[in-house]
Amino acid sequence: SSHPPTLLMQCLKTDMYEDEGGVKAFSFPTLELGPGELNVALTKLQEGVKVVKYCRNGKAKPKMMRLDSAKLKLTYTPSKKAVSDTTIYIKDINEVRCVETGKSIPETAIFRKADAKMASEIKNLCAAVLYKYKTGFKSLNLQFMTLEDRVNTVNVITFLVHKTRRNHATDPETQRILELWMEADQNNDKRLSREEVAVLLQKLNVQLNKSALKEMFEQADKDGSNYLSFDEFKLFYKALHKRTEVERIFEPYTQKKMMTPDLFAAFYQDKQKEKIEEEEIREIMTEFGDPNKGMTLSQFTRYLFSKKNSWWKPNDVEKVTHEMTHPLNKYFIASSHNTYLKGDQLTSKSSCDMYKIVLEKGCRCVELDCWDGPNSEPMIYHGYTRTTKIRFRAVVETIARYAFKTSPYPVILSLEVHTCVEQQAVMARDMVEVFGDLLLTRKDLKKYEFTPQGLMNKILVKSKMAPEHHEKREGECSEDEGDEGSANVSKSSMKSPPPKHRISLDLSNLVTIRATKVTDWGAKSEPNEIQSFSESACNNLIETDPARFVEMNKKMMSRVYPSGMRIASDNYDPFGAWSVGCQCVALNYQAVDAPMRLMETKFESNGRCGYLLKPKHLREDEGGFNDFRQPSCKLVVTVISGYQIPKPAKGVVVDPYVTIHVNGMKEDTCEPLSSGVRKNNGFNPIWNHKVSFTIRCVNIAMLTLRVYSEKGMGSDERIAESSIPILSLRKGYRCLPLRSVHDRSELENSCLLCYFDVMRM
């Protein structure tokens, strides 16, 4: 048989070359090296590559950078910092930046600061590695000694990140077996002892007693050598992966132990509840089995647990499927609160990179808190706190660069203006100069349809308007009056507010979404007018007058933001605001709590474009809040089994169970329902646990399955989860890739197998 490392490179050759577009999508340079050159470059990086590291204080220090033997992390030495601060895990790398066309250096704050002092001939030797660090992101800014070193190192990092994120090997199962073989063969003698296999099983979270391991090992050891060759290890691996629950699904649709194309079509119609064309059957058979003969049990198992059989409707993620020709106030819009902050609301750092991060996630409404800065240069930070300051113009430049990388639909800049008139004029000048034709101005508003389609690749400014540009009308109080969280404020209840800045005409000329406060539930408002509500004010209106709140959101826009008491940048439950049609439900993107994870999942549908058409009863005149008092569908979920459930952070084994629950309108949100616990089995636990839910508003409801590990004492530990909008859910036997509850990253090889049915009532 092929030597494992050689075969691994053959498996990965497709991984490198068939999906180069995917690499670009993650902002990595295109691979330039073939497998042989890549192997040489990889070995050299493991031995060490000399670099110069540029620091935040402007110093440039010589370092040696190395890749560890397991190819999991980069380290640089020497350093007085703790090892954890000089280690970068491959899985945490988000981007590698080299010199862009028209630029002299890679785009990072540290390189921009060093630009003037750097000789022109060394700038092309530079690269920046951006990676997750604690709750935020950092950049490693490097200058290499030679262009060859830079190209080779960047290629190795790109290859390793690509391999971690996008596993497109021609034979994923063989690749997985090879990787496990190489990990287990610690002494590199090209064979595995029973002790080495036992260590590997412990890492895989597989609990086999000694007699069971001995029996399986001896069955695979065909030559009786007390060691497993690579081919024998493949037999051991496949025996370990025998899935009785899959056999029960497979057997009714087989002839002579094969699922033929015709029988697969019958399975698809009977169980998956979808029509399937002959061409698609052929594609699946070609990828997982034989287009003429069909699939074996092993091949069908690989299909069942593959992304091809994901629980997401493929078009919902890959394409824009909603009508994009309604006014903006008819959509839910992915929105960020205090976008600039990397951490908490009082002491954390502000960063331009946060705008890049949220925009590339598909966020379409970002916030800029603008304050007077030195030398007539406006700054952005959280006022009256110890958060750091960044230049308004630098933020605008970042937005211009990344606004439409992920989605072509309009970006809204929610300006909170605390600057004087003079610095407002500077802000207006900066936006006009930097955005150019991307910026929609007040005078151009009538030239475009106020729809996502009509405003593609346009940047809209949301702020107050100068009185010269808009007369106060009946049913509207001035911006200096009243509680901004009330939609029907009476004059007698208004408090005397602190004096506010006048609005610059220069800035007002750029405002295309006008911030206002209404006293008549927006009866005379326009789609491009918006009122802001704190989460508590929004919740109060939902409790006291939800029907009129819905009607208001049909006429104008609402923005909801977290309470000022959420100092840790945690988030509120967004479903209440969505249930009454609030468009811009703004959350702290830097948090990875349950509300944020659900919002990111919600906006993965409709092609991740950041706009979701609201349900009819929340956007059309004939519908209303009370339209969804009666059930509309019944959702049935059967959690069948799991695969490679990760170990808890503290503990040797996992005792997994699954909770299933629905988030949505108040009437649809329920307490989690739990499966039974499976002791000491994170490798292939079987539950066969069935639950059902009655759903009233299926357009808003989302389903979450969360995996816990039971603890004897104390609270059980959350391990992983997967969520989906119910409208995007596919029926039948489906694979649910599990994500980390800490950063939403997909957990390699970890998934659940479930059966779903949705029945209209």
For each residue, the residues with C-beta under 8 A, 3 or more apart:
1: 7 229 230 231
2: 6 7 10
3: 6 7 190
4: 7 8 178 181 182 190 230
5: 8 9 182
6: 2 3 9 10
7: 1 2 3 4 10 11 174 178
8: 4 5 11 12 175 178 179 182
9: 5 6 12 13 35 39
10: 2 6 7 13 170
11: 7 8 14 15 169 170 171 174 175 178
12: 8 9 15 16 35 163 169 175
13: 9 10 16 17 35 170
14: 11 17 18 168 169 170
15: 11 12 18 19 162 163 166 167 168 169
16: 12 13 20 31 35 38 159 162
17: 13 14 20 31
18: 14 15 168
19: 15 22 23 162 166 168
20: 16 17 23 24 30 31
21: 24 25
22: 19 25 26 162 166 168
23: 19 20 26 28 29 30 31 158 162 166
24: 20 21 27 28 30
25: 21 22
26: 22 23 94 95 161 162 165
27: 24 94 95 96 97 360
28: 23 24 95 96 157 158 161 162
29: 23 32 96 98 154 155 158
30: 20 23 24
31: 16 17 20 23 38 155 158 159 162
32: 29 151 155
33: 37 38 41 151 152 155 159
34: 37 38
35: 9 12 13 16 38 39
36: 39 40
37: 33 34 40 41 152
38: 16 31 33 34 35 41 42 155 156 159
39: 9 35 36 42 43
40: 36 37 43 44
41: 33 37 38 44 45 152 153 155 156
42: 38 39 45 46 67 71 156 159
43: 39 40 46 47
44: 40 41 47 49 152
45: 41 42 48 49 65 66 67 152 153 156
46: 42 43 66 67 68 69 71
47: 43 44 66
48: 45 64 65 66
49: 44 45 64 65 66 144 149 153
50: 62 63 64 65 144 145 149
51: 62 63 64 65 76 142 143 144 145 149
52: 60 61 62 63 142 143
53: 60 61 62 63 76 140 141 142
54: 58 59 60 110 111 114 141 142 143
55: 58 59 60 61 110
56: 110
57:
58: 54 55 113 114 117
59: 54 55
60: 52 53 54 55 114 143
61: 52 53 55
62: 50 51 52 53
63: 50 51 52 53 76 77 78 79
64: 48 49 50 51 76 77 78
65: 45 48 49 50 51 74 75 76 142 153
66: 45 46 47 48 49 74 75 76 77
67: 42 45 46 71 73 74 156
68: 46 71 72 73 74 75
69: 46
70: 73 183
71: 42 46 67 68 90 160
72: 68 89 90 91
73: 67 68 70 87 88 89 90
74: 65 66 67 68 87 88 90 129 157
75: 65 66 68 83 86 87 88
76: 51 53 63 64 65 66 79 86 140
77: 63 64 66 86
78: 63 64
79: 63 76 85 86
80:
81: 85 86
82: 85 86
83: 75 86 87
84: 87
85: 79 81 82
86: 75 76 77 79 81 82 83
87: 73 74 75 83 84
88: 73 74 75 92 93 129 131 140
89: 72 73 92 93 131
90: 71 72 73 74 93 157 160 161 164
91: 72 164 745
92: 88 89 131 132 133
93: 88 89 90 96 129 130 131 157 161
94: 26 27 130 131 132 137
95: 26 27 28 129 130
96: 27 28 29 93 127 128 129 130 154 157 158 161
97: 27 100 106 107 108 127 128 130
98: 29 106 126 127 150 154
99: 103 104 105 106 123 124 126
100: 97 103 106 107
101:
102:
103: 99 100 106 107
104: 99 115 120 123
105: 99 111 112 114 115 118 123 126
106: 97 98 99 100 103 111 126 127 128 141
107: 97 100 103 111 112 128 401
108: 97 111 112 128 130 139 141
109: 112 113 139 352
110: 54 55 56 113 114 128 139 141
111: 54 105 106 107 108 114 115 126 128 141
112: 105 107 108 109 115
113: 58 109 110
114: 54 58 60 105 110 111 117 118 141
115: 104 105 111 112 118 123
116:
117: 58 114
118: 105 114 115 122 123 126
119: 122 123
120: 104 123
121: 124
122: 118 119 125 126 143
123: 99 104 105 115 118 119 120 126
124: 99 121 147 150
125: 122 143 144 145 146 147 149 150
126: 98 99 105 106 111 118 122 123 141 142 143 144 150
127: 96 97 98 106 142 144 150 153 154
128: 96 97 106 107 108 110 111 139 140 141 142
129: 74 88 93 95 96 139 140 142 157
130: 93 94 95 96 97 108 137 138 139 140 353
131: 88 89 92 93 94 137 138 139 140
132: 92 94 136 137 743
133: 92 136 137 138
134:
135: 342 343 590 592
136: 132 133 342 343 349 351 590
137: 94 130 131 132 133 342 351 353 357
138: 130 131 133
139: 108 109 110 128 129 130 131 353
140: 53 76 88 128 129 130 131
141: 53 54 106 108 110 111 114 126 128
142: 51 52 53 54 65 126 127 128 129
143: 51 52 54 60 122 125 126
144: 49 50 51 125 126 127 147 149 150 153
145: 50 51 125 149
146: 125 149 150
147: 124 125 144 150 151
148: 151 152
149: 49 50 51 125 144 145 146 152 153
150: 98 124 125 126 127 144 146 147 153 154
151: 32 33 147 148 154 155
152: 33 37 41 44 45 148 149 155 156
153: 41 45 49 65 127 144 149 150 156 157
154: 29 96 98 127 150 151 157 158
155: 29 31 32 33 38 41 151 152 158 159
156: 38 41 42 45 67 152 153 159 160
157: 28 74 90 93 96 129 153 154 160 161
158: 23 28 29 31 96 154 155 161 162
159: 16 31 33 38 42 155 156 162 163
160: 71 90 156 157 163 164
161: 26 28 90 93 96 157 158 164 165
162: 15 16 19 22 23 26 28 31 158 159 165 166
163: 12 15 159 160 166 167
164: 90 91 160 161 748
165: 26 161 162
166: 15 19 22 23 162 163
167: 15 163 172 175 748
168: 14 15 18 19 22
169: 11 12 14 15 172 174 175
170: 10 11 13 14
171: 11 174 175
172: 167 169 175 176 302 306
173: 176 177 298 302
174: 7 11 169 171 177 178 234
175: 8 11 12 167 169 171 172 178 179
176: 172 173 179 180 749
177: 173 174 180 181 233 234 237
178: 4 7 8 11 174 175 181 182
179: 8 175 176 182 183
180: 176 177 183 184 200 204 237
181: 4 177 178 184 185 192 230 233
182: 4 5 8 178 179 185
183: 70 179 180 200 203
184: 180 181 192 196 197 199 200 233
185: 181 182 188 189 190 191 192 196
186: 196 199
187:
188: 185
189: 185
190: 3 4 185 229 230
191: 185 225 227 228 229
192: 181 184 185 196 197 200 227 228 233
193: 196 197 226 227
194: 197 198 213 214 217 226
195: 198 199
196: 184 185 186 192 193 199 200
197: 184 192 193 194 200 201 213 217 228 233 236
198: 194 195 201 202 213
199: 184 186 195 196 202 203
200: 180 183 184 192 196 197 203 204
201: 197 198 204 206 207 208 213
202: 198 199 205 206 652
203: 183 199 200
204: 180 200 201 644 683
205: 202 644 645 646 647 653 654 682 683
206: 201 202 240 682 683
207: 201 653 680 681 683
208: 201 212 213 216
209: 212 213
210: 213 214
211: 214 215
212: 208 209 215 216
213: 194 197 198 201 208 209 210 216 217
214: 194 210 211 217 218
215: 211 212 218 219
216: 208 212 213 219 220 236 239 240
217: 194 197 213 214 220 221 228 236
218: 214 215 221
219: 215 216 235 236 239
220: 216 217 228 232 233 235 236 239
221: 217 218 224 225 226 227 228 232
222: 232 235
223: 229 232
224: 221
225: 191 221
226: 193 194 221
227: 191 192 193 221
228: 191 192 197 217 220 221 232 233 236
229: 1 190 191 223 232 233
230: 1 4 181 190 233 234
231: 1 234 235
232: 220 221 222 223 228 229 235 236
233: 177 181 184 192 197 220 228 229 230 236 237
234: 174 177 230 231 237 238
235: 219 220 222 231 232 238 239
236: 197 216 217 219 220 228 232 233 239 240
237: 177 180 233 234 240 241
238: 234 235 241 242 298
239: 216 219 220 235 236 242
240: 206 216 236 237 683
241: 237 238 301 684
242: 238 239 247
243: 246 247 301 641 684
244: 247 248 686
245: 248 249 640 641 686 688 753
246: 243 249 250 297 300 301 304 753
247: 242 243 244 250 251 297
248: 244 245 251
249: 245 246 252 271 304 733
250: 246 247 253 254 259 297 300 301
251: 247 248 254
252: 249
253: 250 259 263 264 266 267
254: 250 251 257 258 259 263
255: 258 260 263
256:
257: 254 296 297
258: 254 255 293 294 295 296
259: 250 253 254 263 264 267 289 294 295 296 300
260: 255 263 264 293 294
261: 264 265 281 282 285 291 292 294
262: 265 266
263: 253 254 255 259 260 266 267 294
264: 253 259 260 261 267 268 281 284 285 294 295
265: 261 262 268 269 276 281
266: 253 262 263 269 270
267: 253 259 263 264 270 271 272
268: 264 265 271 272 274 276 281
269: 265 266 272 273 274 275 276
270: 266 267
271: 249 267 268 732 733
272: 267 268 269 276 730 731 732 733
273: 269 731 732 757
274: 268 269 730 731 732
275: 269
276: 265 268 269 272 280 281
277: 280 281
278: 281 282
279: 282 283
280: 276 277 283 284
281: 261 264 265 268 276 277 278 284 285
282: 261 278 279 285 286 291
283: 279 280 286 287
284: 264 280 281 287 288 289 303 308
285: 261 264 281 282 288 289 290 291 292 294 295
286: 282 283 289 291
287: 283 284 303 308
288: 284 285 295 299 300 302 303 306 308
289: 259 284 285 286 293 294 295 296 299 300 303
290: 285 293 294 295
291: 261 282 285 286
292: 261 285
293: 258 260 289 290
294: 258 259 260 261 263 264 285 289 290
295: 258 259 264 285 288 289 290 299 300 303
296: 257 258 259 289 299 300
297: 246 247 250 257 300 301
298: 173 238 301 302
299: 288 289 295 296 302 303
300: 246 250 259 288 289 295 296 297 303 304
301: 241 243 246 250 297 298 304 305
302: 172 173 288 298 299 305 306
303: 284 287 288 289 295 299 300 306 308 309
304: 246 249 300 301 309 733 735 753
305: 301 302 309 643 735 751 753
306: 172 288 302 303 309 310 735
307: 310 735 737
308: 284 287 288 303
309: 303 304 305 306 733 734 735
310: 306 307 314 730 734 735 736 737
311: 722 724 729 730 734 735 736 754 756
312: 316 317 604 724 728 729 730
313: 316 317 728 729 730
314: 310 317 318
315: 318 319 321
316: 312 313 319 321 604 605 606 607 725 727 728
317: 312 313 314 604 605 607 608 728
318: 314 315 607
319: 315 316 607
320: 324 606 607 609
321: 315 316 606 607
322: 606 611 612 613
323: 326 613
324: 320 409 451 452 453 611 613
325: 449 451 452 453 454
326: 323 330 331 451 613 619
327: 330 450 451 527
328: 331 333 410 450 451 452 455 513 527 528 557 583
329: 527 528 553 554 555 556 557 583
330: 326 327 527 613 614 619
331: 326 328 452 583 611 612 613 614
332: 578 583 585 602 611 612 614
333: 328 364 365 412 583 584 610 611
334: 361 362 363 364 365 599 603 610 611
335: 363 364 365 366 412 414 559 583 584 585 586 587
336: 339 358 363 365 366 367 586 587 588 589
337: 367 561 562 586 587 588 589
338: 341 345 367 369 382 569 588
339: 336 354 355 358 363 366 367 368 589
340: 350 351 352 354 355 367 368 369 380 381 382 390 395
341: 338 344 345 348 349 350 354 382 387 569 588 590
342: 135 136 137 348 349 350 351 354 590
343: 135 136 347 348 349 569 590
344: 341 347 348 567 568 569
345: 338 341 348 382 385 387 564 566 567 568 569
346: 382 385 386 387 567
347: 343 344 385 386 387
348: 341 342 343 344 345 387 388 569
349: 136 341 342 343 387 388
350: 340 341 342 354 380 381 382 387 388 389 390
351: 136 137 340 342 354 390
352: 109 340 355 356 390 394 395 397 398
353: 130 137 139 356 357 398
354: 339 340 341 342 350 351 357 358 589 590
355: 339 340 352 358 359 366 395 398 399 402
356: 352 353 359 360 398 401 402
357: 137 353 354 360 361 589
358: 336 339 354 355 361 363 366 589
359: 355 356 362 363 366 399 402 403 405 406 411
360: 27 356 357 402 405 406
361: 334 357 358 406 589 600
362: 334 359 406 407 603 604 608 609 610
363: 334 335 336 339 358 359 366 589 610
364: 333 334 335 407 409 410 411 412 610 611
365: 333 334 335 336 411 412 414 462 559 584 586
366: 335 336 339 355 358 359 363 399 411 412 413 414
367: 336 337 338 339 340 414 416 586
368: 339 340 380 392 395 413 414 415 416
369: 338 340 380 381 382 383 416 418
370: 378 379 380 392 415 416 417 418 419 423 427
371: 378 379 380 381 383 389 418 419
372: 378 379 418 419 420 423
373: 376 377 378 379 389 391 392 423
374: 377
375:
376: 373 422 423 426
377: 373 374 391 392 393 423 426
378: 370 371 372 373 391 392 393 419 423 424 426 427 430
379: 370 371 372 373 389 390 391 392
380: 340 350 368 369 370 371 389 390 391 392 395
381: 340 350 369 371 385 387 388 389 390
382: 338 340 341 345 346 350 369 385 387
383: 369 371 418
384:
385: 345 346 347 381 382
386: 346 347
387: 341 345 346 347 348 349 350 381 382
388: 348 349 350 381
389: 350 371 373 379 380 381
390: 340 350 351 352 379 380 381 394 395
391: 373 377 378 379 380 394 395
392: 368 370 373 377 378 379 380 395 396 426 427 430
393: 377 378 396 397 430 434
394: 352 390 391 397 398
395: 340 352 355 368 380 390 391 392 398 399
396: 392 393 399 400 430 431 434 435
397: 352 393 394 400 401 434
398: 352 353 355 356 394 395 401 402
399: 355 359 366 395 396 402 403 411 413 459
400: 396 397 403 434 435 438 459
401: 107 356 397 398
402: 355 356 359 360 398 399 405
403: 359 399 400 411 438 459
404: 407 408 411 457
405: 359 360 402
406: 359 360 361 362 608 610
407: 362 364 404 607 608 609 610 611
408: 404 456 457 609
409: 324 364 452 455 456 609 610 611
410: 328 364 440 452 455 456 457 458 459 460
411: 359 364 365 366 399 403 404 458 459 460
412: 333 335 364 365 366 460 461 462 513 584
413: 366 368 399 459 460 461 462
414: 335 365 366 367 368 462 463 559 584 586
415: 368 370 427 461 462 463
416: 367 368 369 370
417: 370 424 427 463 464 501 503 507
418: 369 370 371 372 383 501
419: 370 371 372 378 423 424 427 501
420: 372 423 424 501
421: 424 425 501 502 503 504
422: 376 425 426 504
423: 370 372 373 376 377 378 419 420 426 427
424: 378 417 419 420 421 427 428 501 503 504 506 507
425: 421 422 428 429 504 506 507
426: 376 377 378 392 422 423 429 430
427: 370 378 392 415 417 419 423 424 430 431 507
428: 424 425 431 432 504 506 507 509 510
429: 425 426 432 433 506
430: 378 392 393 396 426 427 433 434
431: 396 427 428 434 435 439 459 461 510
432: 428 429 435 436 439 510
433: 429 430 436
434: 393 396 397 400 430 431
435: 396 400 431 432 438 439 459
436: 432 433 439
437:
438: 400 403 435 457 458 459
439: 431 432 435 436 458 459 461 510
440: 410 444 445 448 455 458 459 460 461 512
441: 444 445 509 510 512
442: 445 465 469 508 509 510 511 512
443: 509
444: 440 441 447 448
445: 440 441 442 448 450 512 528
446:
447: 444
448: 440 444 445 454 455 458
449: 325 453 454 455
450: 327 328 445 454 455 527 528
451: 324 325 326 327 328 454 455
452: 324 325 328 331 409 410 455 456 609 611
453: 324 325 449 456
454: 325 448 449 450 451
455: 328 409 410 440 448 449 450 451 452 458 460
456: 408 409 410 452 453
457: 404 408 410 438
458: 410 411 438 439 440 448 455
459: 399 400 403 410 411 413 431 435 438 439 440
460: 410 411 412 413 440 455 512 513
461: 412 413 415 431 439 440 507 510 511 512 513
462: 365 412 413 414 415 511 512 513 514 515 530 559
463: 414 415 417 503 507 508 511 513 514 515
464: 417 479 503 508 511 514 515 516
465: 442 469 470 503 508 511 514 515
466: 469 470 502 503 504 505 508
467: 470 471 472 503
468: 505 508
469: 442 465 466 505 508 509 511
470: 465 466 467 514
471: 467
472: 467 476 478
473: 476 524
474: 520 524
475: 518 519 520 522 523 524
476: 472 473 516 517 518 519 520 524
477: 481 482 489 491 494 517 518 519
478: 472 481 517
479: 464 500 515 516 517
480: 497 499 500
481: 477 478 489 491 494 497 517
482: 477 486 489 493 494 517 519
483: 486 489 493 494 495 537
484: 517 531 532 533 534 537
485: 532 533 534 536 537 538 540 541
486: 482 483 489 517 537 541
487: 518 519 521 522 531 541 548 549 552
488: 518 519 520 521
489: 477 481 482 483 486 493 494 517 519
490: 493 494 519
491: 477 481 494
492:
493: 482 483 489 490
494: 477 481 482 483 489 490 491
495: 483
496:
497: 480 481 500
498:
499: 480
500: 479 480 497
501: 417 418 419 420 421 424
502: 421 466
503: 417 421 424 463 464 465 466 467 507 508
504: 421 422 424 425 428 466 507 508
505: 466 468 469 508 509
506: 424 425 428 429 509 510
507: 417 424 425 427 428 461 463 503 504 510 511
508: 442 463 464 465 466 468 469 503 504 505 511
509: 428 441 442 443 469 505 506
510: 428 431 432 439 441 442 461 506 507
511: 442 461 462 463 464 465 469 507 508 514
512: 440 441 442 445 460 461 462 528
513: 328 412 460 461 462 463 528 529 530 557
514: 462 463 464 465 470 511 528 529 530
515: 462 463 464 465 479 529 530 531 532
516: 464 476 479 525 529 530 531 556
517: 476 477 478 479 481 482 484 486 489 531
518: 475 476 477 487 488 521 522 523 525 531 552 556
519: 475 476 477 482 487 488 489 490
520: 474 475 476 488 523 524
521: 487 488 518 548 549 551 552
522: 475 487 518 525 529 531 551 552 553 555 556
523: 475 518 520 555
524: 473 474 475 476 520
525: 516 518 522 529 552 555 556
526: 529 555 556
527: 327 328 329 330 450 555 556 557
528: 328 329 445 450 512 513 514 557
529: 513 514 515 516 522 525 526 556 557
530: 462 513 514 515 516 556 557 558 559 584
531: 484 487 515 516 517 518 522 556 557 558 559
532: 484 485 515 558 559 560 561
533: 484 485 537 538 541 558 559 560 561 582
534: 484 485 537 538 560 561 562 563 564
535: 538 539 560 561 562 563 572 577
536: 485 539 540 563
537: 483 484 485 486 533 534 540 541
538: 485 533 534 535 541 542 558 560 576 577 582
539: 535 536 542 543 576
540: 485 536 537 543 544
541: 485 486 487 533 537 538 544 545 546 549 580
542: 538 539 546 549 576 577 579 580
543: 539 540 546
544: 540 541
545: 541 548 549
546: 541 542 543 549 550 579 580 625
547: 550 551 624 625 626
548: 487 521 545 551 552
549: 487 521 541 542 545 546 552 553 580 581 625
550: 546 547 553 554 580 581 617 618 624 625
551: 521 522 547 548 554 555 624
552: 487 518 521 522 525 548 549 555 556 558
553: 329 522 549 550 556 557 558 580 581 582 583 618
554: 329 550 551 581 618 619 620 621
555: 329 522 523 525 526 527 551 552
556: 329 516 518 522 525 526 527 529 530 531 552 553
557: 328 329 513 527 528 529 530 531 553 583 584
558: 530 531 532 533 538 552 553 577 581 582 583 584
559: 335 365 414 462 530 531 532 533 582 583 584 585 586
560: 532 533 534 535 538 574 577 582 584 585 586
561: 337 532 533 534 535 586
562: 337 534 535 566 570 571 572 586 587 588
563: 534 535 536 566 572
564: 345 534
565:
566: 345 562 563 569 570 571 572 588
567: 344 345 346
568: 344 345 591
569: 338 341 343 344 345 348 566 588 590 591
570: 562 566 588 591 593
571: 562 566 574 587 588 591 593 595 596
572: 535 562 563 566 587 595
573: 576 595 663
574: 560 571 577 578 585 587 595 598 599
575: 578 579 663 664 665 669 700
576: 538 539 542 573 579 580 666
577: 535 538 542 558 560 574 580 582 585
578: 332 574 575 581 582 585 700
579: 542 546 575 576 664 665 666 697 700
580: 541 542 546 549 550 553 576 577 618 625
581: 549 550 553 554 558 578 614 618 619
582: 533 538 553 558 559 560 577 578 585
583: 328 329 331 332 333 335 553 557 558 559 614
584: 333 335 365 412 414 530 557 558 559 560
585: 332 335 559 560 574 577 578 582 599
586: 335 336 337 365 367 414 559 560 561 562
587: 335 336 337 562 571 572 574 591 595 596 599
588: 336 337 338 341 562 566 569 570 571 591 596
589: 336 337 339 354 357 358 361 363 596
590: 135 136 341 342 343 354 569
591: 568 569 570 571 587 588 596
592: 135 596 597 741 742 743 744
593: 570 571 596 597
594: 597 598
595: 571 572 573 574 587 598 599
596: 571 587 588 589 591 592 593 599 600
597: 592 593 594 600 601 721 723 739 741 744
598: 574 594 595 601 602 663 702 704 723
599: 334 574 585 587 595 596 602 603
600: 361 596 597 603 604 744
601: 597 598 604 702 723 724 725
602: 332 598 599 605 612 702 725
603: 334 362 599 600 606 608 610 612
604: 312 316 317 362 600 601 608
605: 316 317 602 608 612 725 727 728
606: 316 320 321 322 603 609 611 612 613
607: 316 317 318 319 320 321 407
608: 317 362 406 407 603 604 605
609: 320 362 407 408 409 452 606
610: 333 334 362 363 364 406 407 409 603
611: 322 324 331 332 333 334 364 407 409 452 606
612: 322 331 332 602 603 605 606
613: 322 323 324 326 330 331 606 619
614: 330 331 332 581 583 618 619 699
615: 618 619 623 697 699 700
616: 619 620 623
617: 550 620 623 624 625 627 628
618: 550 553 554 580 581 614 615 623
619: 326 330 554 581 613 614 615 616 623
620: 554 616 617 623
621: 554
622:
623: 615 616 617 618 619 620 627
624: 547 550 551 617 627
625: 546 547 549 550 580 617 628
626: 547 629
627: 617 623 624
628: 617 625 632 665 667 696 697
629: 626 667 696
630: 696
631: 634 694 695 696 761
632: 628 695 696 697 698 760 761
633: 694 695 698 758 759 760 761
634: 631 692 693 694 695 758 759 761
635: 662 692 693 694 695 703 726 756 757 758
636: 690 691 692 755 756 757 758 759
637: 660 690 691 692 693 703 705 754 755 756
638: 688 689 690 691 754 755 756
639: 658 660 675 687 688 689 690 705 752 754
640: 245 686 687 688 733 752 753 754 755
641: 243 245 684 685 686 687 688 752 753
642: 645 656 658 682 684 685 687 707 750 751 752 753
643: 305 683 684 749 750 751 752 753
644: 204 205 682 683 749 750 751
645: 205 642 654 656 682 683 685 707 719 720 738 750
646: 205 654 682 719 720 747 750
647: 205 651 652 653 654 682 709
648: 651 654 709 717 719
649: 717
650: 717
651: 647 648 654 709 711 717
652: 202 647
653: 205 207 647 680 682
654: 205 645 646 647 648 651 680 681 682 709 719
655: 677 678 679 680 681 709 710
656: 642 645 677 678 681 682 685 707 708 709 710 719
657: 674 675 676 677 678 687 707 708 710 716
658: 639 642 674 675 687 689 705 706 707 708 752
659: 672 673 674 675 705 706 708
660: 637 639 672 673 674 675 691 703 704 705
661: 669 670 671 672 673 703 704 706
662: 635 668 669 670 693 695 701 702 703 704 726
663: 573 575 598 668 669 701 702 704
664: 575 579 668 669 695 696 697 700 701 702
665: 575 579 628 668 669 696 697 700 701
666: 576 579 669
667: 628 629 696
668: 662 663 664 665 693 695 696 697 700 701
669: 575 661 662 663 664 665 666
670: 661 662 673 693
671: 661
672: 659 660 661 706
673: 659 660 661 670 691
674: 657 658 659 660
675: 639 657 658 659 660 687 689
676: 657 687 689
677: 655 656 657 710
678: 655 656 657 681 685 686 687
679: 655
680: 207 653 654 655
681: 207 654 655 656 678 684 685
682: 205 206 642 644 645 646 647 653 654 656 685
683: 204 205 206 207 240 643 644 645
684: 241 243 641 642 643 681
685: 641 642 645 656 678 681 682
686: 244 245 640 641 678
687: 639 640 641 642 657 658 675 676 678
688: 245 638 639 640 641
689: 638 639 658 675 676
690: 636 637 638 639
691: 636 637 638 660 673
692: 634 635 636 637
693: 634 635 637 662 668 670
694: 631 633 634 635 761
695: 631 632 633 634 635 662 664 668 698 701 726
696: 628 629 630 631 632 664 665 667 668
697: 579 615 628 632 664 665 668 700 701
698: 632 633 695 701 726 727 758
699: 614 615 727
700: 575 578 579 615 664 665 668 697
701: 662 663 664 665 668 695 697 698 725 726
702: 598 601 602 662 663 664 723 724 725 726
703: 635 637 660 661 662 723 724 726 729
704: 598 660 661 662 663 721 722 723
705: 637 639 658 659 660 721 722 723 736 752 754
706: 658 659 661 672 718 720 721 741
707: 642 645 656 657 658 718 719 720 721 738 752
708: 656 657 658 659 716 717 718 719
709: 647 648 651 654 655 656 716 717 719
710: 655 656 657 677 716
711: 651 714 715 716 717
712:
713:
714: 711
715: 711
716: 657 708 709 710 711
717: 648 649 650 651 708 709 711
718: 706 707 708 721 741
719: 645 646 648 654 656 707 708 709 741
720: 645 646 706 707 738 739 740 741 747 750
721: 597 704 705 706 707 718 738 739 741
722: 311 704 705 736 737 738 739 752
723: 597 598 601 702 703 704 705
724: 311 312 601 702 703 728 729
725: 316 601 602 605 701 702 728 729
726: 635 662 695 698 701 702 703 729 758
727: 316 605 698 699
728: 312 313 316 317 605 724 725
729: 311 312 313 703 724 725 726 756 758
730: 272 274 310 311 312 313 734 756
731: 272 273 274 756 757 758
732: 271 272 273 274 755 756
733: 249 271 272 304 309 640 753 754 755
734: 309 310 311 730 753 754 755 756
735: 304 305 306 307 309 310 311 751 752 753
736: 310 311 705 722 751 752 753 754
737: 307 310 722 746 747 750 751
738: 645 707 720 721 722 746 747 750 751 752
739: 597 720 721 722 744 745 746 747
740: 720 743 744 745 746 747
741: 592 597 706 718 719 720 721
742: 592
743: 132 592 740
744: 592 597 600 739 740
745: 91 739 740
746: 737 738 739 740
747: 646 720 737 738 739 740 750
748: 164 167
749: 176 643 644
750: 642 643 644 645 646 720 737 738 747
751: 305 642 643 644 735 736 737 738
752: 639 640 641 642 643 658 705 707 722 735 736 738
753: 245 246 304 305 640 641 642 643 733 734 735 736
754: 311 637 638 639 640 705 733 734 736
755: 636 637 638 640 732 733 734
756: 311 635 636 637 638 729 730 731 732 734
757: 273 635 636 731
758: 633 634 635 636 698 726 729 731
759: 633 634 636
760: 632 633
761: 631 632 633 634 694
